[in-house]
Structure formats: structure tokens, C-alpha cells
């Protein structure tokens, strides 16, 4: 099965995520999929993926990137090792069960549930 009905956030959740992103302007972003700019670069030359499927999540990620370019953006949906700097952002896609180290000066990290903010 390639898609589940509740796989994407609802419109209100996507808007809340966008608003929080716009407010915080994070240096590092971790998402399941990446914005089109990075995915197109990752898939360049792969004839099997000529068209990207438009999703609400993908549209939100694209809008986030247009609003603010973080230093690093890590995603894994495509299960392919990929690393490229595009427009000042270092994009990384991780292979299945892959990991990476992110070296940065950490002043404070706070993880909260998006649902708490809605």
C-alpha cells in the first residue's frame, strides 16, 4: 500500500506547522519528505520519477522553504543517500534505516507536539 488516508496532516495542522516554522525560522529541519527543489535534484536523471505527486504536505514544505531557507534540511522518504547544497541550504536524504550526525552549537532544544499548538 502506498498511501494511507490519515498519512497527511489536516489543513489546520499544516497551517499551524507553517505558522510555527515562519515564527521560529529554524536552522535545522527534519521532515519525512523534502521540498520539491531538493527532491527534483535527488531524482535528476531517474526516468521512473518524471513527475512528482502533488500533496498538501509537499505544498506546505515548498511554502516553508520559500518563506525561510534553513541551514540544513534532512528527510528520508526517498530512501536514497543524497547530500547537496542548494540555494544556501544543505539538503540530505537518508537511506532506509540511515542516520546522520548534525554538528551545530546547541543553545537549547525543545521538542513539542504540533497538536499541542492547534
C-alpha positions, 0 to 999 in steps of 0.5 A, spaced: 500 500 500 502 506 498 498 511 501 494 511 507 488 516 508 490 519 515 498 519 512 497 527 511 496 532 516 489 536 516 489 543 513 489 546 520 495 542 522 499 544 516 497 551 517 499 551 524 506 547 522 507 553 517 505 558 522 510 555 527 516 554 522 515 562 519 515 564 527 521 560 529 525 560 522 529 554 524 536 552 522 535 545 522 529 541 519 527 534 519 521 532 515 519 525 512 519 528 505 523 534 502 521 540 498 520 539 491 527 543 489 531 538 493 527 532 491 527 534 483 535 534 484 535 527 488 531 524 482 535 528 476 536 523 471 531 517 474 526 516 468 521 512 473 520 519 477 518 524 471 513 527 475 512 528 482 505 527 486 502 533 488 500 533 496 498 538 501 504 536 505 509 537 499 505 544 498 506 546 505 514 544 505 515 548 498 511 554 502 516 553 508 522 553 504 520 559 500 518 563 506 525 561 510 531 557 507 534 553 513 541 551 514 540 544 513 534 540 511 534 532 512 528 527 510 528 520 508 522 518 504 526 517 498 530 512 501 536 514 497 543 517 500 543 524 497 547 530 500 547 537 496 547 544 497 542 548 494 540 555 494 544 556 501 541 550 504 544 543 505 539 538 503 540 530 505 536 524 504 537 518 508 537 511 506 532 506 509 534 505 516 540 511 515 542 516 520 546 522 520 550 526 525 548 534 525 554 538 528 551 545 530 552 549 537 546 547 541 543 553 545 537 549 547 532 544 544 525 543 545 521 538 542 513 539 542 507 536 539 504 540 533 497 538 536 499 541 542 499 548 538 492 547 534 
